[in-house]
Amino acid sequence: MQLTDKVALITGAASGIGKEIAIEFAREGAKVVIADLAREAAEASANEITQNGGRAMAVAMDVTSEAQVEQGVAQAVSNFGGVDILVSNAGIQIISPVVDFSFENWKKMLAIHLDGGFLTTRACMREMIKAGKGGAIIYMGSVHSHEGSLLKSAYVAAKHGLLGLARVVAKEGAKDRIRANVICPGFVRTPLVDKQIPEQAAQLHISESDVVKNVILKDTIDGEFTTTQDVAQLALFLAAFPSNALNGQSIVVSHGWHMQ
């Protein structure tokens, strides 16, 4: 198993991509910390892992709260002895044209994606440096870390911002063998994406099937959604990579939507 006895803290891990990564990491021997705003869902995900022979715990965490992030990381360290891997995955989506986008929603989007990425990184890096064993930090970016799309100004800005954060963390963390990389998925059929389909249909005055075919998947090479398992396998590869050779990079997993 590639992650035997490693401690992995994953934000937004009660559902969707985060939950799939948590399950995959546990299967590979990691002790998994399910950090999520939804406490009951986090506990259910942790229980599911333990019932299947893995090791997991849940912590309630609003990633925009400095106090909750610090407390959650401290709980992980107290229960599992440290933090070796951070997957900064928590995120939301709000669809709106720029001219109609409220400042409140703009700030909310950037806070969850960027403030959350920063706060969890800072707390986990401190523990990684203290332990002296190195570590891996993985940010959940998006094809929108490289591309723009209609109606997604705050999301695109935030996902671009994660690239910059990862590159700085890679340089600052190198001396302590801490790696930072960004996963950039295409569209994954999660509740977050399912919510967008009718919203985009209403904004663009087209059918939901046309949104899927002609907006969401139009630039893929095969008209297919990326899966949560696709993303989890890439997260596992990055978490288990044995050296600093792969550091400060963004890897796109999108059925060819964006090619680097």
WOZIDA-V885498 format. One line per field, one symbol per residue. ss: DSSP state (H for helix, E for strand, L for the rest). burial: + if it has 24 or more other ideal C-beta (glycine too) atoms within 12 Angstrom, else -. A space follows every 50 residues. Layout:
# WOZIDA-V885498
ss=???
burial=???
This chain:
# WOZIDA-V885498
ss=LLLLLLEEEEELLLLHHHHHHHHHHHHLLLEEEEEELLHHHHHHHHHHHH HLLLEEEEEELLLLLHHHHHHHHHHHHHHHLLLLEEEELLLLLLLELHHH LLHHHHHHHHHHHHHHHHHHHHHHHHHHHHHLLLEEEEEELLHHHLLLLL LEHHHHHHHHHHHHHHHHHHHHHHHHLEEEEEEEELLELLHHHHHHHHHH HHHHLLLHHHHHHHHHLLLLLLLLLELHHHHHHHHHHHHHLLLLLLLLLE EEELLLLLLL
burial=-++--+++++++++++++++++++++++++++++++++--++--++-++- ---+++++++++++---++--++-+++--+-+++++++++++++++---- +----+-++++++++++++++++++++++----++++++++++++++-+- ++++++++++++++++++++--+--+++++++++++++++-++--++-++ ----------++--+++-++----++++-++++++++++++-----++++ +++++-++--
